[in-house]
Amino acid sequence: MFENLQAPKPDAILALMQMYRDDPRDQKVDLGVGVYKNAAGVTPVMRAIKTAEERLWQVQESKSYVGLAGDPAFNDAMIRLVLGDAVARADVSSVATPGGTGAVRQAFELIKMTNPGARVFVSNPTWPNHLSILDYLGMQMVPYRYFDDETRGVDFDGMIADIKGAKPGDVVLLHGCCHNPTGANLTGPQWQEVIATLQETGATPMIDIAYQGFGDGVEEDAAGTRAVAAAMPECLIAASCSKNFGIYRERTGVLMLVASGGDKAVRQGTLAFLNRQNYSFPPDHGARLVTMILEDEGLRTDWMTELEEMRLGMLSLREQLAKELERRSGSNRFGFIAEHRGMFSRLGTTPELVQKMREDHGIYMVGDSRMNIAGLNEASVPVLAEAIVAAGV
């Protein structure tokens, strides 16, 4: 039977990681993999996570199963973190998931279960796994314009024109903050216009928020998501703890379904049912640590302090790179790098020039020119700037 298997399409980021490992050059820069790194090139365990793990080791007496939806305290804590008081808690159904990817997958499964003919509008570009999962599930995708390769900002007029093509029963997938892979984000007034367009079309918004706290701050980064949830009759939200808590391998995420009226028990039961079909019970270790941090004032303060240090560090690298590029190129055309937010920026150049930077200068970034700002440090910024200018970007 298994001789009929066909090799899946290689993952571009994983292939890039292997190429980087195989490169014998001492001076090489990895800007491909989407993890935060400090100045020493290490993805650290955050202080609050370390403390919470020590406390958990002391007090946890069982590793028995949690419920299908995960620990209720984790769900409550994440709803407060993402939504604040934007909506009534009674209007939110939720389940813990294996990371943000698990939340996205369960959301798409729910959409397909509810409306098999639903079209999912996705930004062009978007996180590749959005497209991969939708394709695997056999769901129809409709791209909407988002990134302008000329300005390196949001093509907002194109975005609005395209999502106006959605209709009731369709879903519009939005990035809550720190757009992956471009780094270009919506402003407050633009979020309001998106909401008005969604209300006009009757489409259902789905928000993927994986980088809360990496852009303009924990509260600021949630503003768009909260505005959508408060204004729309229905909304799906997939949230991840991988980046902002630094627990990538613990696979900690949550899916929220916001809706008022109707039968909440059915909505909550359906989410639990989907968990049961795919992996029974969600992982608990990372969720338990996140809950401890968010519920303890001292741990939460330490976590937010370190998260803010990470955020400001990335902003500093952005500013340093933009200034270095301006100095070397004699042009301010790279100013967008300082304006982008989150871990990523998209240069808006060609795969050929990306390859040239890799071959000539040991700069590893994804072929669409997405680069992980958090993969830089003060020493590697000039190396990257030299490669960008020398390649003719």
PyMOL commands that set and color helices and strands:
alter all, ss='L'
color gray80, all
select helices_A, chain A and resi 2-4+12-22+47-59+72-83+89-91+99-114+128-136+156-163+188-201+218-221+223-231+248-250+264-279+285-295+297-329+336-339+351-361+373-375+380-391
alter helices_A, ss='H'
color red, helices_A
select strands_A, chain A and resi 29-30+92-97+119-124+140-145+171-175+204-209+234-240+253-259+344-346+363-364+370-372
alter strands_A, ss='S'
color yellow, strands_A
deselect
rebuild
show_as cartoon
